[in-house]
């Protein structure tokens, strides 16, 4: 398979998002994750996969083997085209890394894996939203690839803080508690439904030159609908959208901070990734002459929604062990006052950079 185009790549990320969301917290559990961050990290590793290992990663990611390097580099550059979104990837290794693998990933920094430095790199790249790597790297880790996505964008029209007031929020268990809730009108064209799910887009302020840093969509499903059913409505194609039957739309959105650490490793078999985590079957010979396999894939993500804008960050770490080592008019008022989703999309394509499910009472970090 040769290089893939942007549309094919973006569809691969959306497909990964929908499969991965089915593996997240069950009923009542809130979470936030970064499908784009997971795709970037796994695809960078997949650039060093060969044989059957490459085949299973290609089935999940849309690309693998040598052609993956150019695809993941182009994707990272495309999503980081605005100053609002930072994308960075770095590899720390105790085993030799093939020079051709390093050359194929020109935007990835490489260095020795040793004590210190990684936490500071993570904290700096996320502007302090995530202070340290979400995985302890023991002496048995041969290589760690770390990807960071960090977004900071202001609303095109900020919420008026004077309009924020405590209103009840009913969580997934049925308990109701007052939370600080923001209020604003939105253009009718920025609200629609997809198979009974409300979608409201809050526009972010464009940068000089007219670039949109991101698009933030809030999604509210039917009362019993879960995250895996509701969140994909945020990136559903236009032909599936039904305009809201109203002349005016207002919204009520809680201030919130969602933060989650996800152990992706245990979810990989459900995503079709098995050989990559098997010390006896993994083939990453395009990455290192030392046989290695995936031992841990962990992601920490955070999304903060407030009156002035949105901040979000995700750190995805893919750790590998050497085989020899052990082992996201009419007035229609849409109140997000019960479990709902929030999805941050790339500014020009419907790629889910972050996807969150607010199931419990919203908390907000200052």
Helices and strands as residue ranges (DSSP letters): H 6-21, E 31-33, H 35-46, H 51-61, H 67-79, E 85-93, H 99-104, E 109-112, H 118-125, E 143-154, G 161-163, E 165-170, E 176-186, G 188-190, E 191-194, E 197-203, E 214-220, H 227-230, G 231-235, G 238-240, E 242-243, E 248-254, E 256-263, G 265-267, G 269-271, G 275-277, E 292-305, E 309-322, E 331-336, E 340-346, E 352-358
